Amino acid sequence: MQNNRVALTGASGTLGRAIIKQFDDRKDVDLVALSRRKIATGRFTNCIVELDRREEIENALRDFVPNIFIHAAATGMQQPRPDEAILRKVNVDLPVRVAEMACELGCHFAFVSSGLAYKDQGRPLREDDPLGTAHPYGASKAEAEKQLRVLAQDRHLRLTIVRPFSFTGEGDFGSKLFPSLLRAAAEKKPFDMTSGEQVRDHAAVNDIARGVIAAALREDNERVRIFNLGSGETRSLRELVVDMVRALNLDVDLRFGARDLSPQEQMFMVADITRAKDELAWQPRETIAHAVWQLARASFSTLKLSEPR
């Protein structure tokens, strides 16, 4: 008999797919993946719904009756970036509506926010550091957190917020850093980058998925808990990319300084992951080089790369 019944949004995304894969080996969990299109979910149920239509979600969950709701659906990291109205609709209004449903169902609501919501402190960021950023995606996540915490107080919602920092791995796509880098290598084109002086925290999506699951399945009854998820490594982006390229034996021309930094660029974005280690017994297991190797194996098969540790 399953002890936990999990409803998951964002199931078609990179993180959502990794969460499903992690859950597949757990016999104490059943899951319904809510998505706008059909996806592979293994032994779990996939319900095709429009997330902004409450009645469709209610119909999908009527017989399932989840006790945990993981909301990983979001938009805004792709290029071109959606306009402000879309960001608010998907990243703020939608999670609040889904959380209201979780209240009525008596669910524990786990919200996937972002490390981009923080205000740069010039050091590894802790969960009690202030939020505040000019980055549109991060700002939308910060606003969602604010409204969800009010809802948790007013409606007695049990709320967990996880703030993943950057991640990659199998299923990463589009204009983000590592799929773009591998695409350039596959097409034998130079890869233009910024100077790479900014300090960035990049982790494997499999590790982030494990952290989200550990936070969602935690057994304490505290009303609101927040957890950072990341590598915790303080390396410049330039150092990280050069080391990763060397570990994979990847043939690509890196052109540092060919692109200007965005005005919204934060220069030090690294997670302090002490709380997740102490309270969730979680820590990263996979190197970023291995995560990128998995991405290449799945999506860029023409690249013959060395498997790193």
Sequence and secondary structure as in RCSB ss.txt:
>XXXX:A:sequence
MQNNRVALTGASGTLGRAIIKQFDDRKDVDLVALSRRKIATGRFTNCIVELDRREEIENALRDFVPNIFIHAAAT
GMQQPRPDEAILRKVNVDLPVRVAEMACELGCHFAFVSSGLAYKDQGRPLREDDPLGTAHPYGASKAEAEKQLRV
LAQDRHLRLTIVRPFSFTGEGDFGSKLFPSLLRAAAEKKPFDMTSGEQVRDHAAVNDIARGVIAAALREDNERVR
IFNLGSGETRSLRELVVDMVRALNLDVDLRFGARDLSPQEQMFMVADITRAKDELAWQPRETIAHAVWQLARASF
STLKLSEPR
>XXXX:A:secstr
  SEEEEEESTTSHHHHHHHHHHTT TTEEEEEEESS    TTSEEEE  TT HHHHHHHHTTT  SEEEE    
 SSSS   HHHHHIIIIIHHHHHHHHHHHHT EEEEE  GGGB   SS B TTS B  S HHHHHHHHHHHHHHH
HHHHHT EEEEEEE EEE TT  TTSHHHHHHHHHHTT  EE     SEE EEEHHHHHHHHHHHHT     SEE
EEEES    EEHHHHHHHHHHHHT    EETTSS   TT  SEE B  HHHHHHH     S HHHHHHHHHHHH 
TT       
